[in-house]
Amino acid sequence: MVVAEVSIFPLGTETTSVSDYVAAAVRAIEGSGLKCTLGAMGTTIEAETPEEAYAAVARAHAAVFELGAGRAYAVVKVDDRRDAEPRSGEERLRSTREKLNAG
């Protein structure tokens, strides 16, 4: 399982607010059928392959331009783990929370 996090920053807009652009990007990711989780500083995408994740990021990037951004800057982090059974983002968080609570 691939877990990716993307943050896309619209530039060349009339306002410093980005919520409309974020909403459009998230809708584009959701339209891909992949699980995504909106966070305060980025959106997490869960996919079977890196290519699926990259395609969802490309759709989100395009959605920002469709709203009129003159430029878009994206930061993408990808975790593609193949040495263990696939674990969702929530399963990864649960494991860390258990260790925090045990300490």
Protein Blocks (a to p, Z undefined) as FASTA:
>chain_A
ZZdddddddehiabfbfklmmmmmmmmmmmnopacdddfkbccdddfbfklmmmmmmmmm
mmmmmnopabdcddddddddfkbccddfklmmmmmmmmmmmZZ
